[in-house]
């Protein structure tokens, strides 16, 4: 179990509601409704009907997104400071997620990188998922992730514990002790006493936010509580009324691996994805191939290259109507066959 000398915890960097007002799960329904309106608007505009809300207007109304990235996303990462040794060690540990999630990390000097990493701020923390895109909370010249205590010679297990944890946040994962199925019996007076002192020196509200507050089941995709999760920190026995603390986890657990594989599934060989309008929008080379085929067949225009957005779904519906298929905007096996796009080998 964790001891009182093992209390370095990641600080949860939550974006204030004033900067991201649509944080609740109910926003997903609003986003999907807005997408549908935008899709219909795109079709009206193509037909020369300029009445009603434009697709651009709807997109602005629905700008706040859920925190998960589009499946297949390549996330650009840039170091703002730190040594070459720190950079190499962080990159190696971050890529452990790529074995299980259909997400790629591209480390470089791109000024528009979604993930910007520093070693000079206090503590260990990261923006959660797409929160890093909210520039009012994370200006482009500031980090979205920090490793305050990782040095060139820090132990390898500590590098893995901290880096994999923070990149889990970057993928949208929350702290395991704050997930809806975590029924931990906190000794609250002792928690307040311990975390108000060093090395954290948290206020009462910070302790409640970082330790006690839990997400609702409606806000999250979650499994049963996993005591071995990389997203769970070590809490000593004395912080619990039943004397059962949590242990230090330095590696991805089997449940971590399975869960992230479900959240960001990799395509199966020979079984292409079914493409549909959803939030966040699906992205990938298969979408680009579909868009090129739609253009070649005269069913354009399509939307942003490689993004299954409302304009792309509208183009699919136009093709489906012309070929006497159900015009639902879903690019599945029947539509693929009619469009003569071969399945990947």
N, C-alpha and C positions, 0 to 999 in steps of 0.2 A: 504494500500500500504506500501511497505517497506520504512523505513526512513534512513537518513544518518548515524544513529547510528546502523543500522542493515546491515552491509556491509561485514560480514564474508562470503567469497565465497570459494567454492571448487576450487583448482588449477587443471587445466587439465594437467595430466601427459601424454604427448604425446611422444611416442618413436620416436627418430630421424630416418629419412629415411635411413640413413647410416646403422642403426641397423636392420631396418625392411623395406627393399626397396619395397616390394610388398604390399603397403597399399591401393592402389586404387581398386575400384570395378572390374576393368578389370582383376585383379589377380584371380578372381573367375573362369573366363573362362580358364585361364592358368592352374589353379589347376585341373579343370575338365578334360582338355585335358591330363594333366600329369597322372591323375588317369586312363584314358582310355589306355594310352600307357603302364602304369604299369600293368594293368590288362592283356593286350595282352601279355606282356612280361612274366608274371607269367604263362600263359598258354603255351608259347613257352618253358619256362624252364622245365615245367612238362613233355613236350613231348621230352625233350632232346636237344632242339635247344637253343644254348647259344649265338646266333648271336643277334646283336642289343643292345639297351640300357637295362640294367637290371632294375628290379623293384626298387632295392635299389638306383641306380643312379637317376632314375626319382624322387623318393621320396625326395632325397636331393635337386634336382632342384626346387621342388615345396614346399619346407619346409615352407616358409611364408604362414600363414593362415589368413582367415577372423577372425574377433574378437569374433564372437559368439562361444559358446561352443557347443559340440555335445548334442543333445537333450537327456535328461535323465542322464546327467553327475552328478556325486557326486564330489563336490568341497571340498577339504580338507582345513581347516582353522586352523592357529596356531597363538597364541598370543606371541609376542616377549617380551613384557613387560606389565605393567599395573597391576592394582589390581584385586582381585577376583570379586569385585563389578562391575568394568568396564567390565570385561569379560562377566559376566552374562547379563548385560544390553545390550551389543552389540549383543550377541547371540540371545536374545529374539527379538530384532528389525530386525536383519538380516533375521530371519526365516519368517517374514511376506511375503517375496517374494515366499516362498515355497508353499503358499496357491494357487498361480496362475501359477507359472512356473514349468515345469517338470525338475527341478534342485534341488539337495539336498546339504545342507551344513553339513559337518562333522567336528566338532570342536574337536581338540585334540592336540597331540604333535608330529605329523608326521613330520619328518625333510624334507620331500619332498612336504609339503603342497603347493598348488597353491597360496593360499591367506595367506599372512603373515602380521599380524596386529600389529601396534605400536601406542603408545600414546605420544611418546617423540619427534617426529619430529615437525617441524613448519607447521602449517596450517592443512587443511583437504583435502585429495586427495586419489585417487586410480588409479591403472592401469586399463585400459579399456579392459575388456574381456581377450582374450588370450594373450594380450601384456605382462601379468605378467610372461609368460613362456620364454620371451626373456631375458636370463640371463645377456647379456651385458648391458641391461638397468636396470634390477632388479636382482642383484646377490642373490644367495640363502640365504645368511646371512643377507639380508636387507629386509625391509618391502615392500609390494606391496600396502599397504593401511595404512593410518594414520589418527588418530583423535586427533589433537593437542589441542583442547580446551574442550574435554569432560572429566569431572571429576566424582568422585563418586557421588557428590550431584548435578550434572547438571540436570536441569529441564527435565522431561520425554518427553515433546514435542520436545525439542531440540535434545535429543537422537534420537528420531524417525526421525526427519527431516534430521539429518546428517548421521546416520547409514544407513537408507534405501536408501538415495541418493548415498552414496559411494558403497553400495552393488549393486545398480543399475548399476553403472559404471563397477563393477566387472563382471556383466552379459553381458556387452557390450553396455549399454545405454550411450548416449552422453548427454550433457547439452541441455535442451529444447530450450533455446534461441539461440542455434547454429545449430538447425536442419534446413533443407532446406526450410521448409514452414513458418519459423518465419520471419515476416515482421515488425520488431520493428523499430520505428522511433527514433533512438538514437540522443541525443544532444551530439555530439562527443566532443566538447571542454570541456563540463562539465564532461563528463565521464573521459577524460584524467586528469582533475584537481582533481576529487574526488579519483580515484584509484591510483594516483601517491602519495597520502598521506596515513596516517594510517587508518586501521590496515594492509593494503596490501603492500603499497610502491612499486607498480609495475612500471616497465619501460614502455615506450611507446609501445615497441614491445610485452611485456607481456600483456598489456591492449588489444591490437589488437587481440592477440591470444586467450585470455580468454573471451573477450566480443564480439568483432565484427565479427571475422572469423566464417564462416558457412560451414558446410559440404554440398557437392553436393547431389542431389537426387540419382545419380548413386552410391554414396559411402554408402548409408544407406538404411535401411528399416525404413520407417517413416509414421506417420499419419499426419493429420492436426495439427497445433500448438495447444498445450493444456496449457492454462493459469493456470490449477490446478495441473499440473504434479509435482510429487516429484522431478523431475529432473530440475525444474525451481526454481531459487532463487528469492528472493524479490529484486526488483530494484525500488528506489523511483521515484516519478513523475518528479522530477527536472532533471532526466537523459534522458528525452524524449521530443522531439520537440512538440508533441501533448499533453504533460502533463499526459499521461496515463501510469503509472508504473505497476509493477507486484506485486502480494501479496505473502506473506510467506506461503508456503505449507508444512505442517508437516505430511501429510498422503498420501498414494497412491491414485491417482484419479481413477475414473472408467475407463478412457481411459488407464491409466497405467496398470491396472489389465487386461483389454481386450487385450492390445497390447502384454504384456509379455506372455499371454496365447497363443497368435498366434505364437510368436517367439519360444517358448518352449512348444509346446502343450502336454498335458497329454493324454495318451491313453484312449479311450472310452471303458467302459466295454463291452465285447462281440465283439468288433470291433478291431482286431489286426492291428498293423501298417503295411503298405507296406514298405518293406525294399529295398533300392536302394543305389547305389553308389552316394554320394554327399559330399560336403565339408561344415562344418566339418563332418567327418565320423559319421554315426549313431552308438550309443552305447546302450547296455542294455541287460537284461536277455533274451529278445526274440531273440536277435542275438546269444547269447550263445546257446539257445535251437536249433536254426537253424543249427549252426555249429556242434553241437553234432549229429544231425540227418544226416547231410551230411557225417560226418565221419562214422557213423554206416552203411550208405548205400554204402560206398566205393567211395565217390566222393571227398574225401580230396586230398591234404591237404587244410586246411583253414587258415585264417590269425590270427591276434591277438585275443585272447579270448574276446568275447563280443563286438568286433568292426567290423562293416560292411565295410571292407577295400577292396582293389582290389583283393586280394587273395580269400576272401569269395565270392565276386561277380563272380569271375572266376569259383569257385566250383559250384555255382548256375547255371551258364550257362552250365557247363558240364552235370549237372543233367537234365536241360531243353532239351538239345539236345538228350540225351539218352531216354527221355520220349516224344519226338516229340512235345515239346512246343516251343513257340517263345523264342529263346536264347538271351534274353535281359539283363540277370543278375538282373532282378527285382523280388523280392520275394513277389508276390501278391497272391490273392485268388486262382487262377488256380494252381500255383506252390505249394502253401500250401496244396491244396487238393491232388495233385499228390504225395506229400511227406508224406501224412497222418499225418500232424501235426494238432491237434485240435485247434480251436480258443479258446481263453481264455473266461472263463465264467464271 
